[in-house]
Amino acid sequence: MRVTSTRLQSKLDRINIRLRTTYEINNAPCYGGWQMTNAGGSFIVKHRVSPKEMDAFLDGMLQASSYGHRR
């Protein structure tokens, strides 16, 4: 399945709601791909990775945040 910016943003929106955070993602292919930041881009949470890697990272965050809600 193709990883689109809409798909990544949708996952990030769910993470932000669950964790009550304001993470942001941005893409700069010339610098290496997708990056997750916080605090208006001044703090890097996840350095630049490919779309598939960012998708997997967001999946992991969603799974981890789901675990805390089941208890």
C-alpha positions as CSV (number, residue, x, y, z in Angstrom):
1,M,0.0,0.0,0.0
2,R,1.2,3.5,-0.9
3,V,2.0,5.8,2.0
4,T,0.5,9.2,1.4
5,S,0.8,12.5,3.3
6,T,-2.9,12.3,4.1
7,R,-2.4,8.8,5.6
8,L,0.5,10.0,7.8
9,Q,-1.4,13.2,8.9
10,S,-4.4,11.1,9.8
11,K,-2.4,8.9,12.0
12,L,-0.6,11.9,13.6
13,D,-4.0,13.5,14.3
14,R,-5.1,10.4,16.2
15,I,-1.8,10.4,18.2
16,N,-2.2,14.1,19.1
17,I,-5.7,13.5,20.3
18,R,-4.8,10.4,22.4
19,L,-1.7,11.9,23.9
20,R,-2.9,15.5,24.1
21,T,0.2,16.7,22.2
22,T,0.9,19.0,19.3
23,Y,3.3,17.0,17.2
24,E,3.8,18.0,13.6
25,I,5.2,16.2,10.5
26,N,6.8,17.8,7.5
27,N,8.4,16.4,4.3
28,A,11.5,17.7,2.6
29,P,12.7,15.0,0.1
30,C,15.9,17.0,-0.6
31,Y,16.9,16.6,3.1
32,G,15.9,13.0,3.5
33,G,12.1,12.7,3.8
34,W,9.6,13.0,6.7
35,Q,10.4,14.5,10.1
36,M,8.3,14.8,13.3
37,T,8.7,17.9,15.4
38,N,7.2,19.6,18.4
39,A,7.1,23.2,19.8
40,G,6.6,24.8,16.4
41,G,9.4,22.8,14.8
42,S,12.1,23.7,17.3
43,F,12.3,20.2,18.8
44,I,12.9,17.2,16.6
45,V,11.1,14.1,17.9
46,K,12.0,11.9,14.9
47,H,14.7,12.7,12.4
48,R,14.1,12.5,8.6
49,V,13.1,9.1,7.4
50,S,11.3,7.6,4.4
51,P,7.5,7.6,4.2
52,K,7.4,3.9,5.0
53,E,9.6,4.4,8.1
54,M,7.5,7.3,9.3
55,D,4.3,5.2,8.8
56,A,5.8,2.4,10.9
57,F,6.9,4.9,13.6
58,L,3.4,6.4,13.8
59,D,1.9,2.9,13.9
60,G,4.1,2.1,16.9
61,M,3.0,5.3,18.7
62,L,-0.6,4.5,18.0
63,Q,-0.1,1.0,19.5
64,A,1.7,2.3,22.5
65,S,-1.0,4.9,23.1
66,S,-3.7,2.3,22.8
67,Y,-2.1,0.1,25.4
68,G,-2.3,2.9,28.0
69,H,-6.1,3.4,27.3
70,R,-6.9,-0.3,27.9
71,R,-5.8,-0.3,31.5
